[in-house]
């Protein structure tokens, strides 16, 4: 009969499969081939591993969809934030294209002309989509009458002074284009609670991508 190899006279209860050392029942905790984790620790570790595996599979699935050219499947995985960014980009490009005349864009506020690709000294694009009613009002965020191409300088001034000269010039432009009544209706919309859903964003993307 084998006895515990750490000087104990008790018989060996189990042998370490890594070192070959035999331990009695009281010293089994010294074995290197047995996990010291509790049942709860093991369960939490397994749960975390499964979660990581699930996330990894989801990311791999998105990558496969994109690589295979399955844009429709890839879009289904996009968050609302991603869809909003894409909708803003597609709509903004559409606005700039609509307002380009003779290869140039005339700012809706100051009437200065710029090339669509023009940048300032810092490399920032000068031409931006200017929202008459703030882009935070989702009911009009993607309304073609509410948005026109303009320069970043006037856009900043409108943000800093919402009722200033730039706003008044923009308003005058819109009144001449769509009428006083339509402009007043647009100004009233910003008082309402506005929300936008993923399906609406997908519709915007599809419509202005054409």
N, C-alpha and C positions, 0 to 999 in steps of 0.2 A: 504494500500500500504506500502510495506517495503522500508526503506530508507537506504542508505549506512551506514554500522555499524562502520565506522571510524570517524564519526562526520560530514560527508558531508550530506547536505539536499537533494541531488539528489536521485532519486529512484534507487532501486537495479536493475542492469543490468544482473548480473550473480552471482551465489552462488558457493563458493568453495566446491567441493564435498568431500574434505578431512576434512575440519574444520567446514563446515556449515556456514561460515561467508559470508554475502552478501556484494557485492561491487557495486558501481555505475560504469558507463561506463569508467570514467576517472581513476578509481583505479583497473581495471581488472588485471593490471600488478602485483598486490600484491597476486594474487591467487597462491596457491601452487600446484594446480592440473593441471596447464597449463604450457607446456614447454616454457622456455625463449629463446630457440634456434631459430635462423632465419631459413628461408626456405633453404638458402644455407648451413647452418651448418647441418641441418637435412639431406639434400641430400648427403653431404660429409660423414656423419656418416653412412648412409645407404649403400653408395658405399663401404666404408671400411669394414662394416660387411659382405657384399656379397663377397668381395675378400677373407676375412678370412674363410668364409664358404666354398668357392671354394677350397682354399688351404687345408683345413681340409678334405674335401671329397677326394682330390687327394691323400693325405697321407694315409687316411683310405683305399682307393682303393689299394694302393701299399701293405699295410699291409695285406689286405685280400688275395691278389694274392700270397704273400709269405707264409702266413699261410696255404693257401689251397694247397700249393705245385705247384702252377701254375707258374713255373720259367720263362716260355716264356713271360707271361704277365708282370711279375715283371721286367724283363730285358728291356722291352719297355720303362719303366719309368726312366731308368738310364741315367744320363747325359754323355756327351762325356768324361768328366774327370773321372767319375766312371768306364766307360768302359776301359779307358786307364790304370787305376790302376789294374783292373781285368786282362786285357791282359798281363800286365807286370808280374803279380803274376803267372798266368798260364804258360806263356812262360818261366819265370825264373825257375819254378819248373821242367819244362820239360827238360831244359838245364842241371840242376843239376842231374836229374835222368839219362840223356843220358851219362853224363861224370863220373858217379860213376862206378868205376871198383874195384871189390873185396872189396866192402864196403867202399872204400875211394875215395877221389877226389884229383887229382894232379893239382896244380895251373898251368894254361897255361903259366904263366910268369916265376915264380921263381922255379917251379917244386917241391915245398914242398907239402907234403901229409897231408890231413886233413879228419876227419870224416865229413860227410855232416851236422851233427848237432853241430859241434864244435863252441864254442863261445869264445870271448876274455874276459878279466877281467871285462869289463863293461857289459857283457851279450849280446853284439852284435854278430850276426852270422858272422863267418869268411868267409864262402863260399858265393860268390856272382856271378851273371852273369856278366862277363866282356865283354864289347863291344869294338871291335877293332876300328871301326868307331863309333864315339859318338852316344849315344842313342837319341840325339836330331835330328839325321838324320833319319826321319821316314821310308824312303825307305829301310833302313837296320836294323831298331830297332828290328824287329822280324825275321831277316834272320839268320837261324841256323849256317851258315858259319861265320857270323860276331860276333857271341856270343859264349863264352865258359866259363865254370866254373873256377873261380880263387879265390884267397884270397883277403880280403878287404884291405890288406896292399898294394898289387900291384895295386889294383883298385884306391886307393887314390893317389899313386905315378903317375899313368898314367894321372889322372885328374890334378895334380899339374904340371906335366912335360909331355905334350902330345907327345913329340918326344924323350923322355928319354929312359933309358935302358929297362924298362918294355915294352914299345911300340916296341922297336927293337926286343926283344925276342918274343913277340907276333907275330910280322910280320914274323919272321923266321919260327915260328911254322906253320903259315898259308901258307907260300910259300911251305913248305914241304907237306902240306896237300892238297891244292887246286891249287897250281901253281902260278908263278909270275904274269902272265897275269891277272888272276882272282883277285889277291890282288890289282893290279894297278887299275883295274876297280872299285873295292870297294872304293879305296882312292879318285877316281874322283867323286863319287856320292855325297860326302859331299859338293861339290861346287854348287850343284843344289838346287833349292827351293823345300822343302819337305813339304807335307801335308798328313794328314791321316783322313779318314772319319769314321763315326760311323759304317757303313756297313763293312768296312775293319777290324775294331777292333772286331766286332762280329765274323767275319770269323776267325780271329786269335784265339780268345777264343775257338771257336768250334773246330778248327783244333788241337790245342795243349792240349785240355782237353781230347782228345780221348786216 
